[in-house]
Amino acid sequence: MAKGKNKKKGGNPKQNKEEMKVVHEKNEQPPSDDDSSVSSEEEGEDLILEGVLVRNPDVDSSSDEDDDSNSDSDSDGERVEPMKKKAKTSAGSTKSKAQKKKKDKKKGPEIIPVDFTFNDMNEKYFHAVKNHLLSQPVYAPYSSALSDIMIENIAVGTVVSTEDGEDNVFGFASVLNVTTYNEKDCIKKLKGLFLCGCPKEHKVEMETVLSGKTKRPAGMLIHGRMVNLPLEITLVLHEQLILDMDWAVDNAGGGKIEQKSLDFGAFMILAPCTRDNTTHAIMYKNFDDEIFAGCAEFVYTISSSNLKKAGGPNSGSGDGESNNNDDELVAVIVCAKTGHRQGMKELKEMIHGA
């Protein structure tokens, strides 16, 4: 696994700061990130952030910022000097706030302000990221290998954590070049899933995208989070990923070859979903996947039976086993870069309004 390092980011540093109040009952124990605490019965279950979340009015949200430079990165204009993405340094003030509120609050649950920080991938997040992958049946069999690759792929990847010194991960996002890691067994199997069940009208196009022979490389967008992570934090997580990609094109440490390999022209997402028994409509587990699907070049679903044939999550191989549920589907979402950026605009409009 590659060692962590700082890298420069474009955009306003406010995007690295989101503060929420988390209401916890006393004596409540935080969830463990050690993968030894995840039993086979827990694999495939959603991770939930405990407590009640309340917006802190003293902290600006991402809606107060102009992200035209992020969503229109291909447009002409002067490039803004990138800035470093780093954890905030306000731990002392945050701690004092918590202590003061604890003294003033005599009854009821304890209120603790929490600063969510957006950090580069790092080895210390391995077990927490793996736990998130274990909660997604399509990735569960490859959770260890994928966690290693995402940590190695430090140039394009972000985790949502806190500044309390713990290795908690409340969400993550990464984009993996499907040809750079082509020799990895987990990537080979996931590429097989993309082709499994692909409609004939898109078969040739899909094979071309996965071949690495396109002008710009294709990236596998993998993301996960606790199911009740605040919407604004989810938006900023995706925004940080875009900052990663924009930064990497000019600044990735491997020189021109690595920089070119991170200049993605297409994105592929394996999105968990189900089909409504009455309307037969596709129901996505993650609202952001549904938005990206609406901006995609094409979308198709893979059934549980096809997943088994391709050696997918129900085949019983790999890191873990998932429930054998015939209602489980995986949607393959293929977006061009323009479609992904359009999806980001719609995501922001949905959360903050037009």
C-alpha positions in Angstrom: 0.0 0.0 0.0 1.3 3.5 -0.8 2.2 5.9 1.9 -0.1 8.9 2.3 1.1 12.3 1.2 -0.4 15.8 0.8 -1.5 17.0 -2.5 -2.7 20.3 -3.8 -6.4 21.0 -4.6 -8.2 23.7 -6.5 -11.2 25.6 -5.0 -12.1 27.4 -1.8 -10.7 25.9 1.4 -14.2 26.3 2.9 -15.1 23.1 1.0 -12.9 21.2 3.5 -15.0 22.3 6.5 -18.5 21.1 7.4 -19.7 21.2 11.0 -22.7 19.4 12.3 -24.0 18.8 15.9 -24.3 15.1 16.7 -26.6 14.2 19.6 -25.5 11.1 21.4 -27.0 9.4 24.4 -24.5 8.9 27.3 -22.6 5.7 27.5 -23.1 5.1 23.8 -20.2 3.3 22.2 -19.0 4.4 18.7 -18.9 1.7 16.0 -15.6 -0.1 15.6 -13.7 0.1 12.3 -11.8 -3.1 13.0 -12.7 -5.6 10.3 -12.6 -8.3 12.9 -15.7 -6.9 14.4 -17.6 -7.5 11.2 -19.1 -10.9 11.2 -20.4 -12.8 8.2 -24.0 -12.1 9.3 -23.3 -8.3 9.2 -21.9 -8.3 5.7 -24.2 -6.6 3.3 -25.9 -4.6 6.1 -25.9 -0.8 5.8 -23.7 1.3 8.1 -25.6 3.9 10.1 -24.3 7.1 11.8 -25.6 7.1 15.3 -27.1 10.2 16.8 -29.2 13.1 15.6 -27.7 15.5 13.1 -28.4 19.3 13.4 -27.0 21.9 11.0 -24.7 24.4 12.7 -25.8 27.9 11.6 -22.4 29.4 12.3 -20.7 27.3 9.5 -21.1 28.1 5.8 -22.4 25.3 3.6 -21.2 24.5 0.2 -24.2 26.3 -1.3 -22.6 29.6 -0.4 -19.7 28.9 -2.8 -19.5 29.3 -6.6 -18.5 26.0 -8.0 -18.6 27.0 -11.7 -14.9 26.5 -11.9 -15.4 22.9 -10.7 -18.4 21.9 -12.8 -17.0 23.6 -16.0 -13.4 22.5 -15.8 -13.2 22.1 -19.6 -14.2 25.8 -20.2 -11.7 28.4 -21.2 -10.4 30.8 -18.5 -7.6 31.4 -16.1 -6.8 28.5 -13.9 -7.0 29.0 -10.2 -3.8 28.1 -8.3 -4.6 24.8 -6.6 -4.6 24.6 -2.8 -3.7 21.8 -0.4 -6.4 19.5 0.8 -5.7 18.9 4.5 -7.5 18.2 7.8 -8.6 21.3 9.7 -6.7 22.4 12.8 -9.6 23.6 15.1 -9.6 20.5 17.3 -8.9 22.6 20.4 -11.9 24.9 19.9 -14.2 22.0 19.1 -13.2 20.1 22.2 -13.8 23.2 24.4 -17.2 23.6 22.9 -18.1 20.0 23.7 -16.9 20.4 27.3 -18.8 23.6 27.8 -22.1 22.1 26.5 -21.6 19.1 28.7 -21.4 21.3 31.8 -24.3 23.5 30.8 -26.6 20.6 29.8 -27.8 18.9 33.0 -30.6 16.8 31.5 -31.2 15.1 28.2 -28.7 13.8 25.6 -25.2 15.2 25.3 -24.6 17.5 22.3 -21.2 17.3 20.8 -20.2 19.4 17.7 -18.5 17.4 15.1 -16.3 18.7 12.3 -16.3 16.4 9.3 -13.0 16.5 7.5 -12.2 15.5 3.9 -8.8 13.7 3.7 -6.7 11.8 1.3 -6.7 8.1 1.3 -4.4 6.7 3.9 -3.4 3.2 5.2 -5.0 4.0 8.5 -8.4 4.0 6.8 -8.0 0.5 5.4 -10.3 -1.3 7.8 -13.0 1.4 7.8 -13.1 1.6 4.0 -13.2 -2.2 3.8 -16.2 -2.3 6.2 -18.0 0.1 3.8 -17.3 -2.2 0.9 -18.5 -5.2 2.9 -21.9 -3.4 3.2 -22.2 -3.4 -0.6 -22.8 -6.9 -1.9 -21.3 -6.2 -5.3 -18.0 -5.2 -3.8 -17.9 -7.4 -0.7 -16.0 -10.4 -2.2 -13.2 -8.0 -3.2 -13.3 -5.6 -0.2 -9.6 -6.1 0.9 -8.1 -5.9 -2.5 -10.2 -2.9 -3.5 -9.3 -1.1 -0.3 -5.6 -1.7 -1.0 -5.9 -0.3 -4.5 -7.9 2.8 -3.5 -5.3 3.6 -0.8 -2.6 3.2 -3.4 -4.5 5.4 -5.8 -3.9 8.4 -3.5 -4.2 11.1 -6.3 -7.9 10.6 -6.8 -9.7 9.6 -3.6 -11.3 11.2 -0.6 -12.6 10.0 2.8 -15.0 11.7 5.2 -13.6 11.5 8.7 -13.3 13.7 11.8 -10.4 15.5 13.5 -10.7 13.6 16.8 -7.6 11.4 16.0 -9.7 8.3 15.3 -9.7 6.4 12.0 -13.4 6.7 11.5 -14.6 6.8 7.9 -18.2 8.1 7.4 -17.9 8.0 3.6 -15.4 7.7 0.8 -15.1 8.1 -3.0 -12.5 7.0 -5.5 -12.0 6.6 -9.2 -9.8 3.7 -10.5 -8.4 3.5 -14.0 -9.7 0.2 -15.4 -6.5 -0.3 -17.5 -3.9 0.8 -14.9 -5.1 -1.9 -12.5 -6.0 -4.4 -15.2 -3.8 -7.1 -13.8 -5.5 -7.1 -10.4 -7.8 -10.0 -10.1 -10.6 -8.0 -8.5 -10.5 -5.5 -11.3 -10.7 -8.3 -13.9 -13.8 -9.7 -12.2 -15.5 -6.4 -11.9 -14.8 -5.7 -15.6 -16.5 -9.0 -16.2 -19.5 -7.8 -14.3 -19.7 -4.7 -16.5 -19.9 -7.0 -19.6 -22.2 -9.5 -17.9 -25.8 -8.8 -19.0 -24.8 -5.9 -21.3 -27.4 -5.4 -24.0 -26.3 -6.2 -27.5 -26.7 -2.6 -28.7 -24.1 -1.5 -26.1 -21.8 -4.5 -26.1 -19.2 -3.2 -28.6 -19.2 0.3 -27.0 -18.7 -1.3 -23.5 -15.9 -3.5 -24.7 -14.2 -0.4 -26.3 -14.5 1.6 -23.0 -13.0 -1.2 -21.0 -10.2 -1.9 -23.5 -8.2 1.3 -22.7 -8.0 2.2 -26.4 -10.1 5.3 -26.0 -8.7 8.8 -26.3 -9.3 9.3 -22.5 -9.3 6.5 -20.0 -12.3 5.1 -18.3 -12.6 5.2 -14.5 -14.5 3.0 -12.1 -16.2 5.3 -9.7 -16.6 3.6 -6.3 -18.2 5.3 -3.4 -19.8 4.4 -0.1 -21.1 6.1 3.1 -23.3 5.7 6.1 -26.9 5.7 5.0 -27.8 8.8 7.1 -24.8 10.9 6.3 -26.1 14.5 5.8 -27.0 15.3 2.2 -24.6 18.3 2.2 -21.7 16.1 3.3 -22.5 13.7 0.5 -22.4 16.6 -2.0 -19.1 17.9 -0.7 -17.6 14.4 -0.9 -18.4 14.3 -4.6 -17.1 17.8 -5.1 -13.8 16.9 -3.4 -13.5 14.0 -5.8 -13.8 16.4 -8.7 -11.2 18.6 -7.2 -9.0 15.5 -6.9 -9.4 14.7 -10.6 -8.8 18.3 -11.8 -5.7 18.5 -9.6 -4.3 15.2 -10.7 -4.4 16.0 -14.5 -1.7 18.7 -14.0 0.0 17.7 -10.7 0.0 13.9 -10.1 3.4 12.8 -8.9 4.0 10.2 -11.6 4.6 12.7 -14.3 2.8 13.0 -17.7 2.0 9.2 -17.9 0.2 9.2 -14.6 -1.5 12.5 -15.2 -2.8 11.3 -18.5 -4.1 8.1 -16.9 -6.2 10.2 -14.5 -7.7 12.5 -17.2 -10.9 10.4 -17.3 -13.3 10.7 -20.2 -15.9 8.2 -19.0 -17.1 6.8 -15.6 -18.7 3.5 -14.7 -20.6 2.9 -11.6 -22.0 -0.4 -10.1 -25.0 0.9 -8.3 -27.1 -1.3 -6.0 -30.8 -1.2 -6.7 -34.0 -3.2 -6.7 -37.0 -3.4 -9.1 -40.5 -2.4 -7.9 -42.8 -5.4 -8.1 -45.7 -3.3 -9.2 -44.3 -0.6 -11.5 -41.1 -2.5 -12.4 -39.2 0.7 -12.0 -35.6 0.7 -10.8 -35.2 1.9 -7.3 -31.6 3.0 -6.4 -30.2 2.5 -2.9 -28.2 5.8 -3.3 -29.9 9.0 -4.5 -26.7 10.2 -6.1 -26.5 7.1 -8.2 -30.0 7.8 -9.5 -29.0 11.3 -10.5 -25.9 10.1 -12.3 -28.1 7.4 -14.1 -30.3 10.2 -15.4 -27.2 11.9 -17.0 -25.7 8.6 -18.3 -24.9 7.6 -21.9 -26.7 4.3 -21.1 -27.7 2.2 -18.1 -28.6 -1.5 -17.7 -29.1 -3.9 -14.8 -27.5 -7.1 -13.9 -29.6 -9.8 -12.2 -28.6 -12.0 -9.3 -28.4 -15.0 -11.6 -25.9 -13.2 -14.0 -23.9 -12.0 -11.0 -23.5 -15.7 -9.9 -22.4 -16.7 -13.4 -19.8 -13.9 -13.4 -18.4 -15.0 -10.0 -20.0 -12.0 -8.3 -21.1 -11.4 -4.8 -23.5 -14.4 -4.6 -21.0 -16.9 -5.8 -19.6 -17.5 -2.3 -16.0 -16.6 -3.2 -13.7 -13.8 -2.0 -13.7 -11.9 1.3 -17.3 -12.4 2.3 -20.6 -13.9 1.4 -23.8 -11.9 0.9 -27.4 -12.8 1.2 -28.7 -14.8 -1.8 -31.5 -12.4 -2.7 -33.0 -12.8 -6.1 -34.5 -9.2 -5.8 -31.0 -7.7 -5.6 -29.9 -6.0 -8.8 -26.9 -4.0 -9.8 -27.3 -1.1 -12.3 -24.3 -0.4 -14.6 -24.2 3.3 -15.1 -21.9 4.6 -17.9 -21.4 8.4 -17.9 -19.2 10.6 -20.2 -17.3 13.3 -18.4 -19.9 15.9 -19.4 -22.7 13.7 -18.1 -20.9 13.3 -14.7 -20.4 17.0 -14.4 -24.1 17.6 -15.3 -25.0 15.1 -12.6 -23.0 17.1 -10.1 -25.0 20.3 -11.1 -28.3 18.4 -10.6 -27.1 17.0 -7.3 -26.3 20.4 -6.0 -29.6 21.8 -7.2 -31.5 19.0 -5.5 -29.8 19.6 -2.2 -29.6 23.4 -2.2 -32.4 24.3 -4.6 -32.0 26.1 -8.0 
